[in-house]
Amino acid sequence: MNAANFQFIGWELILGTAIGGFLLWIIVPGIYARIAYGDATDVEHRTTAEDKLRRSMTGVLTAIVGLSVAALSFVQVQSSLSTQRDAQLVDLFRSGVDALWSETSETGDFSGIYYLEQVLRQSDELRAPTVERLSEYIRQTALVGRPSPNFATRDAALGVLLEPGALTPDEITSLDLRCVDFTGLELPQGTSLSGAALASVVLTDANMSGASLSHTDLSRAHSDGGTTLRDTSFNHSRIVDAQLGDSDLRRATFVSSNLTGSSFEESLMVGAVFTDAVLREVSFKGAELKGSNLAGADLTYADFRGVDLSEVVVDEASLQRACFSEELVGARDVKPSARVCSVVDTLAASRVGYSSAEEADQAKNDPTQSRAITDSDSRKASVDRARRRDCKA
C-alpha cells in the first residue's frame, strides 16, 4: 500500500468515526434516559439527563476525533519524510554510480565509494544493486592483466563490502570477484568471503590470515609468492588448478575441499588440515608439511618429492599412486607400493608446464614420454581457456 492510499483510508476512518460518534451522540442519551427514568412523565428530568450525557459524550468524541486527526497528520508527515528520504537515497545511489564510472580523477572514485557506502547502510531496497555495482567496480579497477590497476580504490570498495556486519551471508555469497588482482591486499582477521566467486584471482603478497573462505570457488587462483594464509579456512571449497607455491599456509584447513591439479610447491604448510580432501595430482614438492593431517584424503598422483612425511598423519589416505623422492620410498611412513617420481609423473600432474628446463628437455628427447607431454600441454591450454572465461564473464 502506497502513502497516498494509506492517507485516503485514514481520512475515511476519521470521517466514519465522526459520523458514528454523532449517531451515538443522538441515540444513546435517549436510550439512557428511558432506562434510568422508565416511563416517567417528568419530561424535565429526562431532558436534563439526556443533555448531561450528551455534554459528557461531546468531550469524549471530540477527544477521539482530535487524536485520530493528530495521529493521521503525524503519519502523513512521516510518510512524506520517508518518501523524501527514499528519493534522496536514489539520487545518492545514482551520484555514486556516476562518480565511480566517470573518467575523472581518483578522488571521484573515492566519492562514489563513499556515496554507495551510505546507500548500503540506509536503504534496504537499494542494497542488492549497490553490492552489485561495488563488486563490478572492483573487478574493473583491479582486473587481472589491467595495465594500471588501482589498488587504493580496490581496497576502499572492498572495505565497504567486507566491513563486519555490512553484508548478510547470502549477500557475501553473491559477490562476484572473479579475476580480481588482490596483490598486496591486507584483510582483517576474521573477514568472511565464504561462498564468494574468487576464481582466477591473483594473491601475490596478499595477507588473508584468519579469513573464512569456506564454500568458495578459488579455482585457478595464482600467486607468484609471498601469500600469507595462516589459519585460513578453505573447508568445502573448490580450489582446482590453483598455483599457490611459496605461500604461508600454516594451520590452514581444507576439510573436504577439492584441490585437484593445484600446486603448493615450496609452501609452508605446518599443521595444515586436508582431511577427506581431494588432492589428486596436487604438487607438494618441497613443501613443509610437518604436523599436517591428510587422513582420508585422495592423493592419487600427488607429488611429494622433497617432503618429509614422518610427522604427517596419512591414515586411510589414498597414497597408492602418489610418488615420492627416492630416499623416502620404503620408509615406514610410506606404503610399500609408493613409487619414485619420474618425469612422466611430473608432466602428468603439472597444469602449468615443466618443473624445470632440464626436465622439459629430458622429456622431449624421450619418445616414450610424448603422451605425457601432450597431456600436460592440453591441460595447460584448458586452464588458460577457463581463466579467460572467468575474466570475460
Number of C-alpha atoms within 10 A of each C-alpha: 5 7 14 12 9 15 16 10 11 19 15 12 15 18 14 12 16 16 12 12 19 14 11 14 19 12 13 14 21 18 12 15 21 14 11 12 14 11 11 11 9 9 12 9 13 22 14 12 18 21 15 13 17 19 12 11 18 15 10 13 18 13 12 16 16 13 13 17 17 12 13 18 15 12 16 17 12 13 17 14 12 13 13 12 14 17 12 13 21 16 14 18 25 15 15 27 21 14 23 25 14 13 10 10 9 15 12 17 24 19 16 24 28 18 22 30 22 16 23 23 13 14 16 9 13 17 17 13 13 23 23 15 17 24 21 15 22 25 19 19 20 24 23 19 12 12 8 9 18 16 17 14 20 26 19 16 23 18 16 20 22 18 12 13 8 15 18 10 14 11 16 19 17 18 20 20 24 29 28 27 28 22 21 16 19 14 18 16 14 15 17 23 21 23 23 23 22 24 26 30 26 26 26 22 18 21 22 23 23 20 22 21 24 22 19 23 23 24 28 27 25 23 21 15 18 19 26 22 23 23 21 24 25 27 23 20 23 24 26 24 26 26 27 25 25 22 26 24 25 24 21 24 27 27 24 20 24 26 24 24 26 29 29 22 23 20 23 23 25 21 21 25 25 27 24 20 25 25 28 23 26 29 28 24 21 19 23 24 26 19 18 23 25 25 19 20 24 27 25 20 25 29 30 24 21 18 20 17 20 15 14 19 20 21 13 13 18 21 22 17 18 25 26 25 18 14 10 21 18 13 13 10 15 19 14 12 12 19 21 16 19 15 17 18 20 25 24 23 27 26 28 20 19 20 13 9 10 9 16 16 11 12 21 13 11 9 9 11 17 14 13 20 23 13 16 22 19 14 20 17 15 13 20 16 11 15 19 13 13 19 19 8 8
